[in-house]
Amino acid sequence: MDFPKNIFNSHPKEDGDFFLGIKKILGFKPKNLKYYKKAFLHRSLNQRDENGNPMNYERLEFLGDSMLGTIISKHLYNEVPNGDEGYLTKMRSKVVSREHLNELGKGLKLIDFVESRIPKSHFGENIHGNVFEALVGAIYLDRGYPYCERFIKKRVIEPYVDIEQLEGRVISYKSLVIEWCQKKKKTFNYNVYEDTGNDSLKHFAVKLSIGDNVVAKARATSKKKAEERASKRAFFALQDKMAK
């Protein structure tokens, strides 16, 4: 008697849910699950392979970052034939910005697959983008460039890469504020101080002063994030003046 084939014939039973979850995200069947499993191993597990090499997603993250940049570059090169190197580089940076990659990883709920000794609630925002890049790296090793390009087109280019919208997208509000201050010859200062408050994680608070006036305040789990948030608030508070 012939039995219908299913994934459990070729994958251990404990891999079934993982296989189905990854397949749903990819839009095609993975061939070798080991790459995808590695894409979600956090370094806190301290796992090593038979040769003593670290087993975590960081090397796949490196590979995925390169593949993502290459495929986005190819798309922009074809779509914007009149764009010079500086323009294309700037547009690519907007697509592969850390903030955007974090949004992509979060939207796919990739953190649900992460294996770690650290509670997921303690991870920073970048974990979402990191594992997204690691997943891209796993796709490349498992199915090669065509499938990697197919995934990025489906998950990144088609839903998010609109040239006109990208042109108006801001990567760094801090850079905009600093450029405006320098252009208008205004002094500015980011006063950063630790602010733990009632939170379990350490926070930093920022006061952004332009001239003698404090124009914005913000807090976050890192100085960089707090400065960017304060800059964004300052930008919207001063956008009429900054547009002149």
Secondary structure as UniProt FT lines:
FT   HELIX           7..9
FT   HELIX           13..15
FT   HELIX           16..26
FT   HELIX           33..38
FT   TURN            39..40
FT   HELIX           43..45
FT   STRAND          47..48
FT   TURN            50..51
FT   STRAND          54..55
FT   HELIX           58..79
FT   TURN            81..82
FT   HELIX           85..95
FT   HELIX           98..107
FT   TURN            108..109
FT   HELIX           110..113
FT   HELIX           120..122
FT   HELIX           126..143
FT   HELIX           145..152
FT   HELIX           153..157
FT   HELIX           158..160
FT   HELIX           163..167
FT   HELIX           173..183
FT   TURN            184..185
FT   STRAND          188..194
FT   TURN            197..198
FT   STRAND          204..210
FT   TURN            211..212
FT   STRAND          213..220
FT   HELIX           223..242
//
